Amino acid sequence: MKPVILFLITQSIWIPIIIGLVRFKTIKEELQPFFWTLVAGLFTEVSSFIIISNKAYASNAIPSNIFVVVEWILLSYQFHIWGFLKKRKRLFYLLLTIPTLIWVIENLVFGKITAFSPYFRILYSFLLTLMSITEINFKITHDNKNLFRNPRFIICIGFILFFVYQLLYEWSYQVSLVEEPSKFTSIIISLFTYMDAATNIIFGIAFLVIPRHKEYKLE
C-alpha cells in the first residue's frame, strides 16, 4: 500500500484528539496522560511520513522508537493515576524503570535506535495489556453498571485490542526478517494500520461518553 494512503489512515488519530480537545475541561488530569500520548502519536505519524516521503527506502525507526518509550511512560502513569500500584509507589517506579532501562540498553547502548528493535516493544506491549486486563477486572467487580459508558473501560478495551495485535505484529515482523513471510504473517503486518485506526475510533468514543455536566471522578 502506498505511503500516502497509509498516512491518511493513520490520521484517524485526529478523531480522539479533536474530541479530547473539545472535552478537555471535562477530562482534566484523570485522562491527560492518555490524551498527551495521542498527541505524541500524531507528531510521530507526521514525522514518519515526512521522513519516508522525502527519501526512498528511508526508515521511520528513530521517531517510532522514541515514541514507544514516551508511550510507555505516559500510559504507565495513566494507570497509576487510575489506581495501579498507587499504594506501592516504589514497586510502581521499579516497574516503570526496568522496561525504560531495557529501551536505553537496546536503542542507545547497542545503537539499535535506527532499527525496529523488538525486545522493548514486546515487553511494554505485554505489560500494558496486563494492566488493561487488571483495570477491566476491577471495573467489572466494583462498578459493573453501564460499563460501555465508562471511559476507562472503553480505553482499556482499545488498549487490549491494540497491544495484543502489536505483539502479533512484532512477532510477524521479526519472522519476516529471517525467512520468507507466510501469508499469515503478511496479513498481520498489512492490517496493523487498520487496527490502529479502529482503536483510534474506540478512543474517540471513550472521550465522547465522559459525562458533560459533572466532573469525571475516579473511585
Secondary structure, DSSP 8 states (H G I E B T S, - for coil): --HHHHHHHHGGGHHHHHHHHHTHHHHGGGSHHHHHHHHHHHHHHHHHHHHHHHSTT---HHHHHHHHHHHHHHHHHHHHHHTTTTT-HHHHHHHHHHHHHHHHIIIIIS--TTS--HHHHHHHHHHHHHHHHHHHHHHHHH--SSGGG-HHHHHHHHHHHHHHHHHHHHHHHHHHHHS---HHHHHHHHTHHHHHHHHHHHHHHHHHTS-SSS-----
